[in-house]
Amino acid sequence: MPHTNQDTATRDDRIARGRTARAAVPRSHHAEFPPPGRRPDPLALLARQDADRVPELVPIRYGRMAASPLAYFRGAALPAAADLATTPRTGLVVQACGDAHLTNFGLFASPERRLVFDLVDFDETLPAPWEWDVKRLAASVEVAARENAHPPAQRRRGVLAAVESYRQAMHDFAGRTALEVFHAHADADALRAIAAHRLGSSGRRRFDRTLARARARNDVDALHRFTEIRDGRLRLSARPPLVVPVSRLAGDGDPGTLEERLGDVLSRYRRTLAPERRAVLDHYRLADVARKVVGVGSVGTRCWLALLVGPGAEDPLFLQLKEAGPSVLQEFTGAAVRCEAGRRVVTGQRLMQAVGDVFLGWVRTTGFDGRVRDFYVRRLCDGKGVAEVTTMTANVLRAYARLCGWTLARAHARTGDPLAIAAYLGSGPGFAEAVREFAVACADQNERDHTALRSAIRRGHIAVASGP
């Protein structure tokens, strides 16, 4: 957990800390975005990440990023971190998401089987300045609004809604006890109330459709989407290059022994679970494993889809084993990470999420290609639903941005000092207006970077693969 003075400092001391940070770094300074001459080449940064990825999957990554400025934005977490590192820092640290854009929030099922809304991606999580996450979120609102052809005034309102929601929520959490902050979450009923208040009847219908889609994404649904009966046994279906069963895999380990090695990896992952969760996992046996392509920025990292089956005919459990590397924030924060990369992701997720995945765990292995690699493990399907931001009207996007701002503030309040951050933010819109300027400049640069990527592809400097 990031170090704060909450355990020993008085309330007045914590407020003074926030105000001192404001004096050192005025809120208006957060409008700054690095000019082109101060930025490293974003394509060079992306290429640096490619060096340790599965070679035949890298063209898929660039094909997905080239699709639109928003797709590029989603995949460019490292260039974004490099930009943020040049901006003013308040000195107030939280457990940061590291990639807090709109599509990294979503719905999933709690252990009590209620749908909750939270951050859903923690690959880059690390202790870092809280304002980096806020700026990444604000910029994503501007980029998404441009993708939807919203007029400038509506884009401005959307960005301000996200940042002001963060500020207001942080003031609320600053007045709560640590336990109240820990238990705060937005479940489906709360989300529906927000939608009803802000969106009217058409917005409520859109929201209900999102919930319906999320509820459909469970293990039984995945059973029909991802599996087939082959040679009399339940197996994962092949959909190359996006899903490739280990029996058909070449170039990333010996297919003849890979499934056995992955079974051993799952056994070691089991030890990172609490005893009662191990007891549930022990009802299942490994039936098949496939390599799976996920996301945009993650394409090319090793990700395995494990099919486990229980004693019943329709009792599947799908686990995702996703490779974890250093956070994109690490070189810019100077933070010392003394644990496995998979454990870093799991710890960050547990710190930030109000409700967690009961099967979340990690493992380190040398079994695939002779190199030490870290993975974290989670359920593939658990009522998950991510909103389709490219189909949102301006009003819906603004309400969604407001919800994301509240959620990010709650995550930061769990691990940082909400009183100091609230004191820094103050009671006016100064911070939000400055971040809005940052978001516009960031979106402008994002469009130029996306154009540069497409130009490099046209010139044959970067190979791409089309497809979903």
MOWOSUL-V258976 format. One record per residue. N is the residue number from 1. RES is the residue in one small letter. SS is DSSP state (H for helix, E for strand, C for the rest). Layout:
n->N res->RES ss->SS
n->N res->RES ss->SS
//
This chain:
n->1 res->m ss->C
n->2 res->p ss->C
n->3 res->h ss->C
n->4 res->t ss->C
n->5 res->n ss->C
n->6 res->q ss->C
n->7 res->d ss->C
n->8 res->t ss->C
n->9 res->a ss->C
n->10 res->t ss->C
n->11 res->r ss->H
n->12 res->d ss->H
n->13 res->d ss->H
n->14 res->r ss->H
n->15 res->i ss->H
n->16 res->a ss->H
n->17 res->r ss->H
n->18 res->g ss->H
n->19 res->r ss->H
n->20 res->t ss->H
n->21 res->a ss->H
n->22 res->r ss->H
n->23 res->a ss->H
n->24 res->a ss->H
n->25 res->v ss->C
n->26 res->p ss->C
n->27 res->r ss->H
n->28 res->s ss->H
n->29 res->h ss->H
n->30 res->h ss->H
n->31 res->a ss->H
n->32 res->e ss->C
n->33 res->f ss->C
n->34 res->p ss->C
n->35 res->p ss->C
n->36 res->p ss->H
n->37 res->g ss->H
n->38 res->r ss->H
n->39 res->r ss->C
n->40 res->p ss->C
n->41 res->d ss->C
n->42 res->p ss->H
n->43 res->l ss->H
n->44 res->a ss->H
n->45 res->l ss->H
n->46 res->l ss->H
n->47 res->a ss->H
n->48 res->r ss->H
n->49 res->q ss->H
n->50 res->d ss->H
n->51 res->a ss->C
n->52 res->d ss->C
n->53 res->r ss->C
n->54 res->v ss->C
n->55 res->p ss->H
n->56 res->e ss->H
n->57 res->l ss->H
n->58 res->v ss->H
n->59 res->p ss->H
n->60 res->i ss->H
n->61 res->r ss->H
n->62 res->y ss->H
n->63 res->g ss->H
n->64 res->r ss->H
n->65 res->m ss->H
n->66 res->a ss->C
n->67 res->a ss->C
n->68 res->s ss->C
n->69 res->p ss->H
n->70 res->l ss->H
n->71 res->a ss->H
n->72 res->y ss->H
n->73 res->f ss->H
n->74 res->r ss->H
n->75 res->g ss->H
n->76 res->a ss->C
n->77 res->a ss->H
n->78 res->l ss->H
n->79 res->p ss->H
n->80 res->a ss->H
n->81 res->a ss->H
n->82 res->a ss->H
n->83 res->d ss->H
n->84 res->l ss->H
n->85 res->a ss->C
n->86 res->t ss->C
n->87 res->t ss->C
n->88 res->p ss->C
n->89 res->r ss->C
n->90 res->t ss->C
n->91 res->g ss->C
n->92 res->l ss->C
n->93 res->v ss->E
n->94 res->v ss->E
n->95 res->q ss->E
n->96 res->a ss->E
n->97 res->c ss->C
n->98 res->g ss->C
n->99 res->d ss->C
n->100 res->a ss->C
n->101 res->h ss->C
n->102 res->l ss->H
n->103 res->t ss->H
n->104 res->n ss->H
n->105 res->f ss->E
n->106 res->g ss->E
n->107 res->l ss->E
n->108 res->f ss->E
n->109 res->a ss->E
n->110 res->s ss->C
n->111 res->p ss->C
n->112 res->e ss->C
n->113 res->r ss->C
n->114 res->r ss->C
n->115 res->l ss->E
n->116 res->v ss->E
n->117 res->f ss->E
n->118 res->d ss->E
n->119 res->l ss->E
n->120 res->v ss->C
n->121 res->d ss->C
n->122 res->f ss->C
n->123 res->d ss->C
n->124 res->e ss->C
n->125 res->t ss->C
n->126 res->l ss->E
n->127 res->p ss->E
n->128 res->a ss->E
n->129 res->p ss->E
n->130 res->w ss->H
n->131 res->e ss->H
n->132 res->w ss->H
n->133 res->d ss->H
n->134 res->v ss->H
n->135 res->k ss->H
n->136 res->r ss->H
n->137 res->l ss->H
n->138 res->a ss->H
n->139 res->a ss->H
n->140 res->s ss->H
n->141 res->v ss->H
n->142 res->e ss->H
n->143 res->v ss->H
n->144 res->a ss->H
n->145 res->a ss->H
n->146 res->r ss->H
n->147 res->e ss->H
n->148 res->n ss->C
n->149 res->a ss->C
n->150 res->h ss->C
n->151 res->p ss->C
n->152 res->p ss->H
n->153 res->a ss->H
n->154 res->q ss->H
n->155 res->r ss->H
n->156 res->r ss->H
n->157 res->r ss->H
n->158 res->g ss->H
n->159 res->v ss->H
n->160 res->l ss->H
n->161 res->a ss->H
n->162 res->a ss->H
n->163 res->v ss->H
n->164 res->e ss->H
n->165 res->s ss->H
n->166 res->y ss->H
n->167 res->r ss->H
n->168 res->q ss->H
n->169 res->a ss->H
n->170 res->m ss->H
n->171 res->h ss->H
n->172 res->d ss->H
n->173 res->f ss->H
n->174 res->a ss->H
n->175 res->g ss->C
n->176 res->r ss->C
n->177 res->t ss->C
n->178 res->a ss->H
n->179 res->l ss->H
n->180 res->e ss->H
n->181 res->v ss->H
n->182 res->f ss->H
n->183 res->h ss->H
n->184 res->a ss->C
n->185 res->h ss->C
n->186 res->a ss->E
n->187 res->d ss->E
n->188 res->a ss->H
n->189 res->d ss->H
n->190 res->a ss->H
n->191 res->l ss->H
n->192 res->r ss->H
n->193 res->a ss->H
n->194 res->i ss->H
n->195 res->a ss->H
n->196 res->a ss->H
n->197 res->h ss->H
n->198 res->r ss->H
n->199 res->l ss->H
n->200 res->g ss->H
n->201 res->s ss->H
n->202 res->s ss->H
n->203 res->g ss->H
n->204 res->r ss->H
n->205 res->r ss->H
n->206 res->r ss->H
n->207 res->f ss->H
n->208 res->d ss->H
n->209 res->r ss->H
n->210 res->t ss->H
n->211 res->l ss->H
n->212 res->a ss->H
n->213 res->r ss->H
n->214 res->a ss->H
n->215 res->r ss->H
n->216 res->a ss->H
n->217 res->r ss->C
n->218 res->n ss->C
n->219 res->d ss->H
n->220 res->v ss->H
n->221 res->d ss->H
n->222 res->a ss->H
n->223 res->l ss->H
n->224 res->h ss->H
n->225 res->r ss->H
n->226 res->f ss->H
n->227 res->t ss->E
n->228 res->e ss->E
n->229 res->i ss->E
n->230 res->r ss->E
n->231 res->d ss->C
n->232 res->g ss->C
n->233 res->r ss->E
n->234 res->l ss->E
n->235 res->r ss->E
n->236 res->l ss->E
n->237 res->s ss->C
n->238 res->a ss->C
n->239 res->r ss->E
n->240 res->p ss->C
n->241 res->p ss->C
n->242 res->l ss->C
n->243 res->v ss->E
n->244 res->v ss->E
n->245 res->p ss->E
n->246 res->v ss->H
n->247 res->s ss->H
n->248 res->r ss->H
n->249 res->l ss->C
n->250 res->a ss->C
n->251 res->g ss->C
n->252 res->d ss->C
n->253 res->g ss->C
n->254 res->d ss->C
n->255 res->p ss->H
n->256 res->g ss->H
n->257 res->t ss->H
n->258 res->l ss->H
n->259 res->e ss->H
n->260 res->e ss->H
n->261 res->r ss->H
n->262 res->l ss->H
n->263 res->g ss->H
n->264 res->d ss->H
n->265 res->v ss->H
n->266 res->l ss->H
n->267 res->s ss->H
n->268 res->r ss->H
n->269 res->y ss->H
n->270 res->r ss->H
n->271 res->r ss->C
n->272 res->t ss->C
n->273 res->l ss->C
n->274 res->a ss->C
n->275 res->p ss->H
n->276 res->e ss->H
n->277 res->r ss->H
n->278 res->r ss->H
n->279 res->a ss->H
n->280 res->v ss->H
n->281 res->l ss->H
n->282 res->d ss->C
n->283 res->h ss->C
n->284 res->y ss->C
n->285 res->r ss->E
n->286 res->l ss->E
n->287 res->a ss->E
n->288 res->d ss->E
n->289 res->v ss->E
n->290 res->a ss->E
n->291 res->r ss->E
n->292 res->k ss->E
n->293 res->v ss->C
n->294 res->v ss->C
n->295 res->g ss->C
n->296 res->v ss->C
n->297 res->g ss->C
n->298 res->s ss->C
n->299 res->v ss->C
n->300 res->g ss->C
n->301 res->t ss->C
n->302 res->r ss->C
n->303 res->c ss->E
n->304 res->w ss->E
n->305 res->l ss->E
n->306 res->a ss->E
n->307 res->l ss->E
n->308 res->l ss->E
n->309 res->v ss->E
n->310 res->g ss->C
n->311 res->p ss->C
n->312 res->g ss->C
n->313 res->a ss->C
n->314 res->e ss->C
n->315 res->d ss->C
n->316 res->p ss->E
n->317 res->l ss->E
n->318 res->f ss->E
n->319 res->l ss->E
n->320 res->q ss->E
n->321 res->l ss->E
n->322 res->k ss->E
n->323 res->e ss->E
n->324 res->a ss->E
n->325 res->g ss->C
n->326 res->p ss->C
n->327 res->s ss->C
n->328 res->v ss->C
n->329 res->l ss->C
n->330 res->q ss->H
n->331 res->e ss->H
n->332 res->f ss->H
n->333 res->t ss->H
n->334 res->g ss->C
n->335 res->a ss->C
n->336 res->a ss->C
n->337 res->v ss->C
n->338 res->r ss->C
n->339 res->c ss->C
n->340 res->e ss->C
n->341 res->a ss->H
n->342 res->g ss->H
n->343 res->r ss->H
n->344 res->r ss->H
n->345 res->v ss->H
n->346 res->v ss->H
n->347 res->t ss->H
n->348 res->g ss->H
n->349 res->q ss->H
n->350 res->r ss->H
n->351 res->l ss->H
n->352 res->m ss->H
n->353 res->q ss->C
n->354 res->a ss->C
n->355 res->v ss->C
n->356 res->g ss->C
n->357 res->d ss->C
n->358 res->v ss->C
n->359 res->f ss->C
n->360 res->l ss->C
n->361 res->g ss->E
n->362 res->w ss->E
n->363 res->v ss->E
n->364 res->r ss->E
n->365 res->t ss->E
n->366 res->t ss->C
n->367 res->g ss->C
n->368 res->f ss->C
n->369 res->d ss->C
n->370 res->g ss->C
n->371 res->r ss->C
n->372 res->v ss->C
n->373 res->r ss->E
n->374 res->d ss->E
n->375 res->f ss->E
n->376 res->y ss->E
n->377 res->v ss->E
n->378 res->r ss->E
n->379 res->r ss->E
n->380 res->l ss->C
n->381 res->c ss->C
n->382 res->d ss->C
n->383 res->g ss->C
n->384 res->k ss->C
n->385 res->g ss->E
n->386 res->v ss->C
n->387 res->a ss->C
n->388 res->e ss->C
n->389 res->v ss->H
n->390 res->t ss->H
n->391 res->t ss->H
n->392 res->m ss->C
n->393 res->t ss->C
n->394 res->a ss->H
n->395 res->n ss->H
n->396 res->v ss->H
n->397 res->l ss->H
n->398 res->r ss->H
n->399 res->a ss->H
n->400 res->y ss->H
n->401 res->a ss->H
n->402 res->r ss->H
n->403 res->l ss->H
n->404 res->c ss->H
n->405 res->g ss->H
n->406 res->w ss->H
n->407 res->t ss->H
n->408 res->l ss->H
n->409 res->a ss->H
n->410 res->r ss->H
n->411 res->a ss->H
n->412 res->h ss->H
n->413 res->a ss->H
n->414 res->r ss->H
n->415 res->t ss->H
n->416 res->g ss->C
n->417 res->d ss->C
n->418 res->p ss->H
n->419 res->l ss->H
n->420 res->a ss->H
n->421 res->i ss->H
n->422 res->a ss->H
n->423 res->a ss->H
n->424 res->y ss->H
n->425 res->l ss->H
n->426 res->g ss->C
n->427 res->s ss->C
n->428 res->g ss->C
n->429 res->p ss->C
n->430 res->g ss->H
n->431 res->f ss->H
n->432 res->a ss->H
n->433 res->e ss->H
n->434 res->a ss->H
n->435 res->v ss->H
n->436 res->r ss->H
n->437 res->e ss->H
n->438 res->f ss->H
n->439 res->a ss->H
n->440 res->v ss->H
n->441 res->a ss->H
n->442 res->c ss->H
n->443 res->a ss->H
n->444 res->d ss->H
n->445 res->q ss->H
n->446 res->n ss->H
n->447 res->e ss->H
n->448 res->r ss->H
n->449 res->d ss->H
n->450 res->h ss->H
n->451 res->t ss->H
n->452 res->a ss->H
n->453 res->l ss->H
n->454 res->r ss->H
n->455 res->s ss->H
n->456 res->a ss->H
n->457 res->i ss->H
n->458 res->r ss->H
n->459 res->r ss->C
n->460 res->g ss->C
n->461 res->h ss->C
n->462 res->i ss->C
n->463 res->a ss->C
n->464 res->v ss->C
n->465 res->a ss->C
n->466 res->s ss->C
n->467 res->g ss->C
n->468 res->p ss->C
//
